[in-house]
Amino acid sequence: MINGKKILAIIPARGGSKGIPKKNIKPLRGKPLIAWTIEEAKKSKLLDKIIVSTDDEEIMNVAKKWGAEVPFLRPSELARDDTPGIAPVLHALEYFSDYEYVVVLQPTSPLRLAEDIDEAIYLCEKNKSNFCVSVTESKIIPDWMFRINNQGMLEPLNSNREIPYQRQKAKKTYVLNGAVYVGRKEALIKTRSFLTPETLPYIMPNIRSVDIDDMDDFLYCEYILGRNE
């Protein structure tokens, strides 16, 4: 809770991962992947309730074992490959009406800390904004990106901008890291997105911004977590 406003955390975890089978419960340094997110959420000073939205009974049982609530099984039509990410969040909100804020924590971000969760919420409340999402500085410089045209030649993506030949002269850019999404519930229901012209960025370091998509990401997280032991 913050300034008397209750906060609901939703951890979306469907069972049909194709890149890494059973990714959300695959053991990472001795714990299921989803457990890393549940544990950090439980350390938060602000979250009032932590639920997992899943269509999978095995994930449900693992989530409960690690201390999260699973108040329902998500309908299968909200767990397909082409299901918009916001759909299971809006579905979960149908069950909870007395929360001012909703925080979405993807289980594929195991390096995110409780302090990241709380700082993003503080930032949103302090600025009286409806939305705040976590980002990290991009290692890719957009001005150095090209496409190959029909003649087989390199063509800059942004032909109207002078290409900087030194990294130091390029403007910083940021990418979503998938770790923390904060929104006021009523605004989220209205916009159906955390990304609006008024969305605030919460900047996280690259080292805590890994979003596991494939086995390379998984192995890198294992390395980072092992190094910190």
C-alpha distance (Angstrom), angle and dihedral (degrees) to the residues before:
residue distance angle dihedral
M1 . . .
I2 3.79 . .
N3 3.82 123.3 .
G4 3.78 89.0 -15.6
K5 3.81 93.2 -51.8
K6 3.80 117.4 126.9
I7 3.80 119.6 -132.9
L8 3.80 127.4 -150.5
A9 3.81 120.2 -160.7
I10 3.81 118.2 -154.4
I11 3.81 121.4 -165.6
P12 3.83 108.0 -166.8
A13 3.80 112.4 -153.7
R14 3.77 120.2 163.6
G15 3.77 121.5 -172.8
G16 3.80 101.7 -133.3
S17 3.80 102.4 83.8
K18 3.80 111.1 156.2
G19 3.82 103.3 179.9
I20 3.80 92.5 56.4
P21 3.84 113.1 14.5
K22 3.82 111.6 -124.2
K23 3.80 87.6 -0.6
N24 3.80 96.7 166.4
I25 3.81 93.0 59.7
K26 3.80 98.9 31.1
P27 3.84 109.1 127.9
L28 3.80 113.6 -101.4
R29 3.81 114.1 -174.3
G30 3.79 90.0 -23.9
K31 3.82 98.8 -44.5
P32 3.81 132.4 84.7
L33 3.79 110.6 -98.2
I34 3.80 92.5 -115.3
A35 3.82 90.7 53.7
W36 3.81 91.5 69.1
T37 3.80 90.4 60.5
I38 3.80 94.5 42.3
E39 3.80 91.9 51.3
E40 3.81 94.3 50.1
A41 3.81 90.7 45.8
K42 3.82 89.2 53.6
K43 3.81 89.5 53.1
S44 3.81 91.0 56.3
K45 3.79 115.4 113.5
L46 3.81 92.3 -149.6
L47 3.80 111.2 41.8
D48 3.81 114.1 101.6
K49 3.81 99.6 -173.6
I50 3.80 132.5 15.9
I51 3.79 118.4 -159.7
V52 3.78 134.3 173.0
S53 3.80 119.4 -141.3
T54 3.79 109.8 -153.6
D55 3.78 141.4 147.1
D56 3.81 92.2 -152.5
E57 3.82 124.8 88.7
E58 3.80 93.1 -155.3
I59 3.80 91.0 54.9
M60 3.81 88.9 45.6
N61 3.80 91.8 55.3
V62 3.80 93.1 46.6
A63 3.80 91.6 48.2
K64 3.79 92.3 51.2
K65 3.80 90.8 48.2
W66 3.79 89.9 56.8
G67 3.79 94.4 48.3
A68 3.79 107.8 -93.3
E69 3.78 125.5 125.6
V70 3.81 119.7 -120.1
P71 3.81 104.0 -168.5
F72 3.81 95.1 173.5
L73 3.80 143.8 2.5
R74 3.79 111.3 -109.3
P75 3.84 114.9 -117.2
S76 3.81 112.7 -102.4
E77 3.81 91.7 -119.6
L78 3.82 87.5 64.8
A79 3.81 92.9 53.3
R80 3.80 103.1 58.9
D81 3.80 126.2 119.6
D82 3.81 90.4 -107.3
T83 3.81 96.7 45.6
P84 3.84 109.5 124.3
G85 3.79 110.8 -114.6
I86 3.79 92.2 -123.4
A87 3.84 93.5 56.3
P88 3.83 98.3 78.3
V89 3.82 89.7 44.0
L90 3.80 92.6 55.1
H91 3.80 89.3 44.4
A92 3.81 90.9 54.3
L93 3.81 91.4 49.2
E94 3.80 89.5 61.0
Y95 3.82 87.0 72.1
F96 3.81 96.0 49.8
S97 3.79 123.8 53.2
D98 3.81 105.4 160.1
Y99 3.81 100.2 68.7
E100 3.79 125.2 102.0
Y101 3.80 96.3 -166.1
V102 3.78 134.0 37.2
V103 3.81 121.4 -161.0
V104 3.81 120.9 -165.7
L105 3.80 116.8 -155.2
Q106 3.78 116.5 -174.6
P107 3.83 113.7 -146.3
T108 3.81 89.3 -139.4
S109 3.82 89.6 75.3
P110 3.82 101.8 71.8
L111 3.81 95.8 157.5
R112 3.81 95.2 62.1
L113 3.82 113.5 110.0
A114 3.80 133.1 -142.2
E115 3.79 88.3 -110.9
D116 3.81 89.3 60.3
I117 3.78 90.1 54.9
D118 3.79 93.9 48.4
E119 3.81 96.0 42.4
A120 3.81 91.4 52.9
I121 3.81 89.7 51.6
Y122 3.81 92.0 46.6
L123 3.80 89.9 50.3
C124 3.79 92.3 51.7
E125 3.82 93.7 47.6
K126 3.81 95.3 42.2
N127 3.80 92.0 54.0
K128 3.81 93.9 39.9
S129 3.79 88.3 -126.1
N130 3.78 125.9 153.6
F131 3.80 95.1 -137.8
C132 3.80 143.3 30.0
V133 3.81 126.8 173.2
S134 3.79 132.4 -176.6
V135 3.79 119.8 -110.5
T136 3.77 137.5 170.8
E137 3.78 132.1 -151.0
S138 3.78 111.3 -88.7
K139 3.78 118.9 -120.4
I140 3.78 88.4 -157.7
I141 3.80 116.7 84.0
P142 3.82 108.4 -144.7
D143 3.81 90.7 -152.2
W144 3.80 88.0 62.8
M145 3.80 93.6 54.4
F146 3.79 120.5 106.5
R147 3.76 140.4 178.0
I148 3.79 125.8 -146.8
N149 3.80 109.7 -117.3
N150 3.80 128.9 -146.1
Q151 3.80 90.3 -86.4
G152 3.79 91.3 56.2
M153 3.81 92.9 -109.4
L154 3.79 129.4 130.1
E155 3.79 113.5 -99.9
P156 3.83 122.6 -175.2
L157 3.79 115.4 -119.3
N158 3.78 89.3 -133.6
S159 3.78 106.7 40.1
N160 3.82 92.4 174.3
R161 3.79 95.1 65.3
E162 3.79 129.7 76.0
I163 3.80 110.1 -116.2
P164 3.84 112.1 -120.6
Y165 3.79 112.4 -137.1
Q166 3.81 94.0 -161.1
R167 3.80 122.6 62.6
Q168 3.80 89.7 -141.0
K169 3.81 90.4 63.2
A170 3.79 95.2 51.3
K171 3.79 118.7 96.8
K172 3.79 116.6 -110.5
T173 3.77 115.4 -106.2
Y174 3.79 130.4 -170.0
V175 3.79 135.6 -147.2
L176 3.78 132.3 -158.3
N177 3.80 109.5 -101.0
G178 3.81 96.7 -167.0
A179 3.80 94.8 -128.5
V180 3.82 105.5 113.0
Y181 3.80 133.1 14.9
V182 3.81 117.9 179.8
G183 3.78 125.5 -174.3
R184 3.77 142.5 157.7
K185 3.78 104.5 -108.7
E186 3.80 98.8 -129.1
A187 3.80 92.7 46.7
L188 3.81 90.9 49.3
I189 3.78 92.6 51.0
K190 3.80 88.6 51.2
T191 3.82 99.2 45.6
R192 3.84 97.5 30.4
S193 3.80 87.6 -147.0
F194 3.81 140.0 77.8
L195 3.80 89.1 -147.0
T196 3.78 113.0 82.4
P197 3.82 134.9 136.4
E198 3.83 88.7 -90.8
T199 3.82 97.9 49.0
L200 3.80 113.0 129.5
P201 3.82 121.9 -140.5
Y202 3.78 122.1 -128.8
I203 3.81 104.2 -160.5
M204 3.80 116.9 -142.2
P205 3.82 128.0 -175.5
N206 3.80 117.8 -102.4
I207 3.81 91.2 -116.3
R208 3.83 91.0 65.6
S209 3.80 95.6 37.8
V210 3.81 103.8 78.1
D211 3.81 111.4 135.1
I212 3.80 107.2 -163.5
D213 3.78 111.1 -130.1
D214 3.81 103.1 144.4
M215 3.81 141.4 9.8
D216 3.81 92.4 -85.4
D217 3.81 88.8 60.9
F218 3.80 90.6 44.9
L219 3.79 93.4 51.7
Y220 3.80 91.2 46.2
C221 3.82 90.1 54.4
E222 3.78 89.9 49.9
Y223 3.78 88.9 52.9
I224 3.82 94.0 49.0
L225 3.80 93.5 46.5
G226 3.80 91.3 46.4
R227 3.78 91.0 50.7
N228 3.79 90.6 53.8
E229 3.80 94.4 52.8
